[in-house]
Structures are given as C-alpha cells and as structure tokens.
Amino acid sequence: MRFTKQWETTWKGHQITVRNWWDILLRTGEELLIDGVPMQQEDTWAKLSRDLHGQIVVDGKVHEVRVHVGSVDWGLKTGCHIFVDEELIGGDVDKKFVA
C-alpha cells in the first residue's frame, strides 16, 4: 500500500508539482515536475528530508527551482517548501521543518 501527498503552485505561467509517497515498509520517494515534465525523482528508505532541483527558463533567463521536502509538526507529518531563485513561492509556506 502506498500513500501519496502532492503540492502544486504556478510561477510565471509554469506549473510546479511536487509528489511525496511512502509505504508501510518505510520506503519513500519524491518527484519534482515542471509543466508535467519530471525534473528529478528520488526513491529510498526512510529519510527525514531531501532537496530536489530543476530549472525554468523565462525570456532566455534560467531560474533555479529548489524543493525541500521534510518533517514538520514535530516529525509527525511531511511538508514541502517550493523556491524559485531562493524565494519561497509555494508548498507549506507557514510550516517550520524539523529536518
């Protein structure tokens, strides 16, 4: 059985999607998609936090996308912060990370 959580935001017309999954064997995975195209995917055994990276090009300029997925709410839940050029633009913007 697999459990999934997803976050989405739009930046300058580009859709940024982050998926997190976990199962009863403590395997976990995260995936970053930009406009539906996979940028980075990581699957592993239980890990407290992970960063994923991608890029968006607007008017010839490359913008760095960074996603931080980690433990929030005293480690009981998974949260996500989505950054473009290190500016927080989406995810659980009001949450503080444990890891």
C-alpha beads as a LAMMPS data file, in Angstrom:
LAMMPS data file: protein, C-alpha beads

99 atoms
98 bonds

1 atom types
1 bond types

-500.0 500.0 xlo xhi
-500.0 500.0 ylo yhi
-500.0 500.0 zlo zhi

Masses

1 110.0

Atoms # bond

1 1 1 0.000 0.000 0.000
2 1 1 1.352 3.420 -0.988
3 1 1 0.353 6.796 0.493
4 1 1 0.802 9.990 -1.531
5 1 1 0.855 13.733 -0.833
6 1 1 1.124 16.406 -3.544
7 1 1 1.787 20.146 -3.653
8 1 1 1.261 22.447 -6.648
9 1 1 1.965 26.067 -7.425
10 1 1 2.263 28.233 -10.525
11 1 1 5.114 30.655 -11.171
12 1 1 5.122 32.951 -14.237
13 1 1 2.756 30.580 -16.035
14 1 1 4.732 27.412 -15.212
15 1 1 3.152 24.632 -13.165
16 1 1 5.401 23.224 -10.422
17 1 1 4.276 19.924 -8.884
18 1 1 5.902 18.013 -6.033
19 1 1 4.848 14.476 -5.130
20 1 1 5.830 12.613 -1.982
21 1 1 4.989 8.974 -1.309
22 1 1 5.668 6.437 1.427
23 1 1 4.649 2.876 2.220
24 1 1 4.381 0.553 5.211
25 1 1 7.946 -0.731 4.614
26 1 1 9.278 2.820 5.235
27 1 1 10.288 3.319 1.610
28 1 1 9.833 6.920 0.492
29 1 1 10.057 8.906 -2.691
30 1 1 9.791 12.442 -4.001
31 1 1 9.345 13.772 -7.515
32 1 1 9.594 17.297 -8.957
33 1 1 7.713 18.053 -12.163
34 1 1 7.701 21.343 -14.063
35 1 1 4.915 21.719 -16.628
36 1 1 4.336 17.957 -16.293
37 1 1 7.945 17.071 -17.160
38 1 1 9.895 15.136 -14.484
39 1 1 12.954 17.110 -13.350
40 1 1 14.211 14.926 -10.505
41 1 1 12.971 11.843 -8.709
42 1 1 14.405 10.165 -5.609
43 1 1 13.344 6.833 -4.080
44 1 1 14.953 5.488 -0.910
45 1 1 14.361 4.102 2.558
46 1 1 13.008 6.475 5.218
47 1 1 14.804 9.825 5.153
48 1 1 13.920 12.906 7.183
49 1 1 14.477 15.462 4.431
50 1 1 15.506 15.879 0.835
51 1 1 16.051 18.667 -1.705
52 1 1 15.077 18.349 -5.364
53 1 1 16.215 20.693 -8.143
54 1 1 15.031 21.864 -11.559
55 1 1 15.057 24.889 -13.836
56 1 1 12.549 27.176 -15.538
57 1 1 13.555 29.378 -18.483
58 1 1 11.664 32.665 -18.871
59 1 1 12.657 35.145 -21.615
60 1 1 16.028 33.430 -22.019
61 1 1 16.863 33.632 -18.306
62 1 1 17.323 30.425 -16.289
63 1 1 15.582 30.361 -12.901
64 1 1 16.587 27.752 -10.328
65 1 1 13.792 25.737 -8.719
66 1 1 14.533 24.071 -5.377
67 1 1 12.111 21.981 -3.387
68 1 1 12.652 20.977 0.233
69 1 1 10.588 18.038 1.490
70 1 1 10.922 17.154 5.152
71 1 1 9.332 16.527 8.525
72 1 1 7.003 19.145 10.043
73 1 1 4.720 19.250 13.083
74 1 1 7.181 17.557 15.445
75 1 1 8.095 14.982 12.803
76 1 1 4.566 13.601 12.515
77 1 1 3.814 14.967 9.032
78 1 1 5.595 15.692 5.761
79 1 1 5.867 19.261 4.494
80 1 1 7.184 20.970 1.390
81 1 1 8.694 24.337 0.544
82 1 1 8.982 25.362 -3.117
83 1 1 11.552 28.026 -4.020
84 1 1 12.387 29.809 -7.280
85 1 1 15.715 31.639 -7.162
86 1 1 15.646 31.034 -3.368
87 1 1 12.334 32.899 -2.928
88 1 1 9.681 30.803 -1.159
89 1 1 6.700 30.655 -3.534
90 1 1 4.657 27.605 -2.543
91 1 1 4.105 24.465 -0.569
92 1 1 3.524 24.636 3.169
93 1 1 4.740 28.229 3.496
94 1 1 3.515 28.526 7.092
95 1 1 5.257 25.362 8.354
96 1 1 8.628 25.044 10.091
97 1 1 10.718 21.971 9.360
98 1 1 12.036 19.553 11.992
99 1 1 14.628 18.354 9.470

Bonds

1 1 1 2
2 1 2 3
3 1 3 4
4 1 4 5
5 1 5 6
6 1 6 7
7 1 7 8
8 1 8 9
9 1 9 10
10 1 10 11
11 1 11 12
12 1 12 13
13 1 13 14
14 1 14 15
15 1 15 16
16 1 16 17
17 1 17 18
18 1 18 19
19 1 19 20
20 1 20 21
21 1 21 22
22 1 22 23
23 1 23 24
24 1 24 25
25 1 25 26
26 1 26 27
27 1 27 28
28 1 28 29
29 1 29 30
30 1 30 31
31 1 31 32
32 1 32 33
33 1 33 34
34 1 34 35
35 1 35 36
36 1 36 37
37 1 37 38
38 1 38 39
39 1 39 40
40 1 40 41
41 1 41 42
42 1 42 43
43 1 43 44
44 1 44 45
45 1 45 46
46 1 46 47
47 1 47 48
48 1 48 49
49 1 49 50
50 1 50 51
51 1 51 52
52 1 52 53
53 1 53 54
54 1 54 55
55 1 55 56
56 1 56 57
57 1 57 58
58 1 58 59
59 1 59 60
60 1 60 61
61 1 61 62
62 1 62 63
63 1 63 64
64 1 64 65
65 1 65 66
66 1 66 67
67 1 67 68
68 1 68 69
69 1 69 70
70 1 70 71
71 1 71 72
72 1 72 73
73 1 73 74
74 1 74 75
75 1 75 76
76 1 76 77
77 1 77 78
78 1 78 79
79 1 79 80
80 1 80 81
81 1 81 82
82 1 82 83
83 1 83 84
84 1 84 85
85 1 85 86
86 1 86 87
87 1 87 88
88 1 88 89
89 1 89 90
90 1 90 91
91 1 91 92
92 1 92 93
93 1 93 94
94 1 94 95
95 1 95 96
96 1 96 97
97 1 97 98
98 1 98 99
